[in-house]
């Protein structure tokens, strides 16, 4: 018998953001604003929420806005608005890491 090898997924970090404000939280979705501190943010991508060095939750970026315009990409050091599909636990001061899985 041949062994079935599970496909490996590689996460590529594309950017980091500091949350400045949380505007709206509903079950399974958060709308917040923040400043990109490193790299870029692309829509769509995966999001990891960090509080200090602790991973709080994972989610998916649903919408990205810059200057009240919907955009597909924003680069550091701009400020953006985000809608993230995840648990409603994001707080101001959290760090968001954006990555794509390949």
Secondary structure, DSSP 8 states (H G I E B T S, - for coil): ----------EEEEEEEEEEEEEEEETTEEEEEEEEEEEEEESS-EEEEEETTEEEEEEEEEEEEETTEE-SEEETT-EEEEEEES-S---TT-EEEEEEE-
